[in-house]
């Protein structure tokens, strides 16, 4: 049988974990006992989120780490710190992302590069840094938050669409790599439409055309609970 591990014994990284979808992921994971590292460039927001979630849990389960995904040295240092402290990194959630609204005929090199560096290259660099240890430990899950903009192009955010299309292509290559390596590593892609990250209270009614952020967390927990031999590829979520 494939190696398994209860979430209570797992170390999870959520990039962009201070707000929005990332925060919803961290909250759901911490609630079931996982140790969750939330990382982004905005450390003040991360600290506030960790304090609130730990208070809610009544335990220290959410940990903060400042991390710029555009900087390979920071990624390598971060990964080393996690493995030195806990001995594993069991789940990577590539959630961090930015968008620069620019029409197709007005795209700037700076805007294009900033989006690609965070949304695509940052995810690749993080996976590349962690993957050898995941393969050695024969256990891991990699969750990529793409978008419906990774399947449909929109004229006002071409760089964002290209980065999210690219993330799905990279994930396909990653899935093929771990399959050929015989590794017990799953790769999930989430492709949500509009998610209401502003009305995130549990009883809040999302805006028309948006889904409540809790649905992203429910989907994550469902995916992680599947048997290790189950392949779940692109998951599409959007409002009716």
Buried (B, 14 or more C-beta within 10 A) or exposed (E): EEEEBEBEEBBBBBBBBBBBBBBBBBBBBBBBBBBBBBBBBEBEBBBBBBEEBBEEBEEEBBBBBBBBBBBBEBBBBBBEEBBEEBEBBBBBBBBBBBBBEBEEEEBEEEBBBBBBBBBBBBBBBBBBBBBEBBBEBEBBBBBBBBBBBBBEBEEEBBBBBBBBBBBBEBBBEBBEBBEEEEBBBBBBBBBBBBBBBEEBEEEEEBEEEBBBBBBBBBBBBEBBEEEBEEEBEBBEBBBE
